[in-house]
Amino acid sequence: MNGGDTGHARATSGADGETPRSGGATYRLSVPSMDCASCASKVEGSVRTLAGVESVDPRPATGTLVVGYDPTETTESAIQERVESAGYAVESTETETFSVPSMDCASCAGTVESALARVEGVLDYDARPASGRVVVTYDPARATRGDVVAGVENAGYEVVDGEDESPSIWRSRRALKTGVGALLLLAGIVVEYLGVSNPTLATALGRTITLDWALYVLAAATAGQAILRNGWYSARARSLDIDFLMSAGVLGAIAVDLPFEAATLAVLFSVSELLERYSMDRARTSMSELMDLSPDTATVRRDGEERTVAVEDVAVGDRVVVRPGERIPVDGVVREGTSAVDESPITGESVPVDATAGDEVYAGSIVEEGYLEVETTAPAGESTLAKVIDLVEDAERDKSDRERFIDRFASYYTPAVVVLAVVTAAGPPLFGAPFETWFTRGLTLLVVACPCAFVISTPVSVVSGITSAARNGVLIKGGDRLEAMGEVDAVALDKTGTITTGELGVTDVVALNGDEDDVVRRAAALERRSEHPIATAIVEYAEERGVGPRSALSRPATDDGGRDVTAFQSITGEGVRADIDGVTHYAGKPALFADLGFDLEHAHVETDGGVAAGGDLEPETCDHGTYVDLVNDVVPRLQAAGKTAVLVGTEDELEGVVAVADTVRPEAERSVARLREAGIDRVVMLTGDNERTARAIAAQVGIDEVYADLLPEEKVEAVREMVEASASAGADARLPWNRSAGGVAMVGDGVNDAPALATATVGVAMGAAGTDTAIETADVALMGDDLTRLPYLVTLSRRANRVIETNVWSSLGVKAILAAGAPFGLVSVVHAVVIGDMGMSLAVTGNAMRLANVSPEDE
C-alpha cells in the first residue's frame, strides 16, 4: 500500500469521469447529512454560485459531493464554506492507494468496485487494472483501512503492501495448483484413450464413477479452485464477469456429466489467467522502474555531522550530501561542489549538465563525478520526480474516447453472447438434437462471451505509452490526452522560449573604426551598468571573447583594458552614454546617432568591414574614401534577420555595430521538419513580437504561417480559430469510438501562455522540470528545454492510437469469428480459451509493450 493522503478530500484532475478543463481540479467532500434529493439540491445550489466552480455532482446515496473547480479562481476551503453555509457539515476523509496485483483485467476491476460499494464509509473508489492499483476515499469515522482491505479481499483479490516483494506468478500457489490440475487432466486422457485400465471406483447418485471420470473432476477442482472462488464473489456482486462465466461453465459441464470439458476449461483458463498476469506484470515493470529512480535514503549534514535518514525525513533547508555515482534524493539548489549531473530520468536529455553553486538539481538525477551539497527546496513527496510518478500513476484514470466506447460495447456484447450461449445449449435439444453436442457448443460460446482481450487492449496500451514517454522526459497526463495528441493535425508554437531559447545573444559585429574586439570592448564598457537584457547579452559576449569584465553587471564599471568608465547615463528609449578615459561614448539605436548629427547613409569605414546579416560587407566608395549605408543596407538587413542593431561610437565617429537577437534553438528547424514528416499538416508561430522579427525567425526554422504582435488574449483567439478550423476539417473522420479526430496542440512555456494552452485541444508546456505551474497547467509537459521531444510526442501518440486500433479490431475480429463458428461446431472450448482468451490477451499486451521501444531517435 502506498502512502495515503489525509484531509477533507483529495484534489485531482478529472477522476470519476469528470473532465475539468486543462489546469482544473476535482475536490471530493464527505457530507453525510446530505442524504436526500432535496438536501443535494440545496448543497449544489450553494456551491454552484461560487466563482471558479465548473461542475457540481452531489451523491446523496453515499453522502459525497464532487466539485470540479478552477484552482486559480477558488479554493477548497471556499468550497467547504459554501457547503457548510447551506447547513451541512463536512467530515474529514482519507484517500489511500492499495496494490492489488491480481486485479489485472476490467472484469476483475468491476468485481472489486462492486465489493467496495458495499463497504460502509467508502465514499469513492477507482480500480485501475493496468497498474494493479485501487484508489479508495473513505470516511475514517465510519471505516478503517482494514475495512477497505477486507472489502477488496472479500472480492477474492489479495491486497499487497507496497514494501512486500510480489512473488513470481510462476511460483504462486495458483500456478502450482494449475500444474497439478494439468497433470490430472493428462492422466485422465491417458486412462480414457490409451487403453490403460479404467476401473470403476464407486457408484453414487446413479452415476458410475470410473478412474478417468475421477481424474477429470479432480483436475477441474484443483485447477479451477481460484476460478470457482472468484466466480462465487462475482455472483454475490451480481457481476457478469469472466470468473462467473467460467465458473458456470465448469460446474455446468460437471452437472451434465461432461467432466473432460470441465477439466479442459478449468486448466486452460487457469493457464490463460497466469499468462495474462505475467504479461501484465511485464507491462507494470516500466512503471515500477520509474518509481525506483528516487533513493529511499539520504545523507544529511546536521550539526556538523553526516546522518543517513529516510528520504521522507529530509526537511526543506536541510543540506544533503551526494557523492559520485549516487542519485540525488530531493529537489534542491547546489550550495557547494561541482559535478556533471545526468538529468535524463527527469528531462530525458542524455547529455549530462554541469551543476555548480546556485544551480537547481532534481531528485532522481545521478551525480557522475565530483561532490555536491544540495540545499533541499521541497519535501521528497513534492519533488519533480514525485509529481511525475503521481501523474503517470493517475494517467489510467482519465479514459479516452476509445476506452469509453469499448466499455459501452462490452456492456452489450457480453450479455448478448451469454444469451446466445444459453439458446445454443438449450434450444436444439428441445427438438431432439444431441444434448451433449449442443451443450458443448453453448459452453464454447460462454468462453467467447468474455471481453477481456479487447477491454484490456486500450488501458495497457495507454500505460505503456505514457510510461515510455515519462522515461524520455515527456509527461502525458492521461489516456485522453495521449489519444488527443495522436489526432492533432495542427501545432501552434510560441516563439520566445519555444522556438528560440528566450535568451539574447550577440550574433554579428561590424567594425567601422578599429577591429571587432575594440567595438565589443567599448560596447561592454558602456552597457555594464545597464540592466537591459540587450546590455547583459553584450557584456556576456565580451566575456566569452576575453575582452570584457570578469563579472557581468556585478560591480561598478571601472575597467576596460585599464580605462576608467564614468558619468554613466541611460537615455530612455534610445540607449546609454558614458565617459571612457574622459571621452564620451554612446551605444544605442540608429536614431540616437542620427540625433548626434551623423550621416548614417554614409558611415565611413576606416577598417575592413566585419560580417553583417550573414554576408560580407561591400563598402561603397566616395570622394572621402569608403562608406556603408547603415540606414538602407546594414541595419535593415540585420532587422530582416530578426536582429536588433546597437550602434557604438563617440560624438565624432562611429566605431561599429553590434547585432543582438534571441537565438533560435539549434534543434528547432529539424523539429519542425520532423513534425511535418510525422503528419502535422499545419505548423503556426504565435508571438507578441513584431512581424518582421517573427517572420525572420519563422523563415529560419521552416514555418510559413505567422501570427505576430499578439496580446495574450489575441493568442487565445488565434488558437480558438485554429481549433474550430481543425474541428471542421476533421468532422468527417470522426467515428463513435473517436470523437477527437483533428485538433490543435499549443506549445508554450506553461506560465505566460496558460490561457492559450487551456484553449488548445492539447496544451504542451516546454521546460516544465521544477515548474509547478507548467506541470499543473498543461496536458503534456516536456520536462526539458528540448524541442525534439515534440515530434517524438506526436510519433508516440500516433503509434499508440494505431496500436489501440489494431488491438481492438483484431480482438473483435477473432471474437466474431469464434462466436460465428461455435454454434456450428467449428470451434471447440480449446479454441475459445487458447485463441480467443489466452492468445488474444497475450497478443494485445505484447503489441502494447512495443510502445516502450519508441524513442526520440525513432521519429
Order of alpha helices (4+ residues) and beta strands (2+ residues): beta-beta-beta-alpha-beta-beta-alpha-beta-alpha-beta-beta-alpha-alpha-beta-beta-alpha-alpha-alpha-alpha-beta-beta-beta-beta-beta-alpha-beta-beta-beta-beta-alpha-alpha-alpha-alpha-beta-alpha-beta-beta-alpha-alpha-beta-beta-beta-alpha-beta-beta-beta-beta-beta-alpha-beta-beta-alpha-beta-alpha-beta-alpha-beta-alpha-beta-alpha-beta-alpha-alpha
